[in-house]
Amino acid sequence: MNDTVESKARAVSAAAGAPLLAVEKIQKVFEETGTRIELFKDLDFTIASGEFVAIKGASGVGKSTLLHILGLLDKPTVGRVRFKGQDTGGLSDKLLSAIRNRELGFVFQFHHLLPDLTVLENVLMPKRISGGLRRADEERALELIRMVGMDHRLKHLPAELSGGERQRIALARALINDPGILLCDEPSGNLDSRNSEALHALLLDLNRRLSVAILVVTHDMDLAALARRVYMMEGGGIAVER
């Protein structure tokens, strides 16, 4: 990352007094097939630093699309996404990438670990991508791996881990850059009930210990019940359930 992009990313990250993430009247329309599909419209909500928020809804209502928009991986057709007060709509791809790398952590239903790398190497990969490793990075990786209860598996490959263990490592990897928020798309969707419960408890623990904001989109009622605030997406809109 060059100095100009990094300095601009810091400027965005330094905005004070604003919600961590905010969406304002966003709409998403797909027209690629020649048929206009309005997935949702006029969505408004905010996420504060350190908050645990869940979004529920049936399949096809646009939960994952909304998460991609919040994660600056996609753009709304209409409306604004603000990150720490900054309208992200006019930012360059380089600056959006810098913000994603510095401030956002992603956990998906599938772990996406690199099969030829060990647990420790997988967790450190975002640091390698962003420009090289320091001793402090390895120490932070080891600390996170201990937090997720996987320090006995440092040299194991993903194929040697259970599904629940892989998701724990994916979670540690998402935290290696100390993001302000974790965006989780059905993080326990591929796990059995025992491993799902363990992952849910871990998310809540990390939210409290690290003060990292967490947004989960999920069908799992038990996971949603852990959130401080729950939204329901249906009929093209979103409403606070509690």
Summary of the structure (lengths in Angstrom):
residues: 242
radius of gyration: 17.9
end to end distance: 40.9
largest distance: 53.1
contacts: 773
relative contact order: 0.19
helix: 40%
strand: 24%
